[in-house]
C-alpha cells in the first residue's frame, strides 16, 4: 500500500496518539486492509487500520450509532482536526479503541452474551435513518445482478479449466459439478424472489457474524467492522442468527432463542430471510472460488479459499442453508 506504512508516525501526526507498541493482527478476509493492535505508554489500546479500498462509510455509521448511545459500538477516534480518518495517496488510516481481545468466534459465549448480541442488533435497527445515511449507505442486496453474473462466470471458468492439470482447480470443478443443482436452485430463487425482498429499511451491519463480535465481562458485547453497513430489511442481519452463516460456527436453536429474546418481539419474514441468505451464499461461493482460482495468489491462500468453498457447500454451509430455506418456501405454496 504505497504509503511507507510508518504507522506509528502517521498515527502520531494525525491523531496525536503516541504508540509505544504495534502488533499486526491477522484476523479478517479483506485483502486490501491491514490491522494492528497499538498501545500507548499509559496502557490505552487501539485498533489501527490501514485500508486501500472501500469507502469510509463504516466509520461514519459507527460514529453515528455511538453518538446516539447504541451500546456495544466503539466510536472511532477523531483526528486532530476532527475527522474520522486520515488519508494519503488513496489509503485510509483509522483508529478505534481496542475494546476486547476475545472474539465471539473463539468463545465461549454465555447466555448473557447471546442475549446482548440480540439487544445490540435491535438497538442498531431502531436508530432512525437520517438523510445522510440514506445518501451514504447502499441498499442491502442491491448488487445481486452482479453477484449472479459472477456466479455464472466462475462456473464457466471452472468448466473451461477443469482439465488444466491444476489439482486444486480439478477439485473445485468437481465440487461445483456435484452441487450444480443446488447452485441453480439458489440462482433461480434470488431472481424469482427479488421483488419480494423489500421491507422497512433499517441500518444493518451487513456482516454481523461471530468473527465481528467481541466479548467482555458480564455479557457485554461489541460489534466491530462496519465496512459492509447497508440500509435493508432487518433480515439482512438476522440471517446471521437464524442458524448462523459460518459453516464452522453454526448457531444452535438454544443460542438462537437467546439472541431473539434479547432482540425482542420480531416476526421474521421467511421470504426476505431466504433471499438474503441466497444472495450471500452466491456472493461467498463465487468470491472464494475466484480467489482459489487466482494463479497469482500464494498456495496457502488458494488452499484456504478452497477450504472455505468446501465449507459453503457442506451440510451446515451457507449454500445448504439457502437451498433449504428456498425449498421450504416452495413447500408452502
Secondary structure as UniProt FT lines:
FT   TURN            4..5
FT   HELIX           7..15
FT   STRAND          19..25
FT   TURN            31..32
FT   STRAND          33..40
FT   TURN            41..42
FT   STRAND          45..51
FT   HELIX           57..67
FT   TURN            68..69
FT   TURN            71..72
FT   TURN            80..81
FT   STRAND          86..88
FT   TURN            89..90
FT   STRAND          91..97
FT   STRAND          102..103
FT   TURN            104..106
FT   HELIX           111..126
FT   HELIX           131..136
FT   TURN            140..143
FT   HELIX           144..161
FT   TURN            162..163
FT   HELIX           167..178
FT   HELIX           180..193
FT   HELIX           194..196
FT   STRAND          202..204
FT   HELIX           210..212
FT   STRAND          213..215
FT   HELIX           217..219
FT   STRAND          221..223
FT   TURN            227..228
FT   STRAND          230..232
FT   HELIX           235..238
FT   TURN            239..241
FT   TURN            247..248
FT   HELIX           253..263
FT   HELIX           270..293
FT   TURN            295..296
FT   HELIX           299..312
FT   TURN            315..316
FT   HELIX           318..332
//
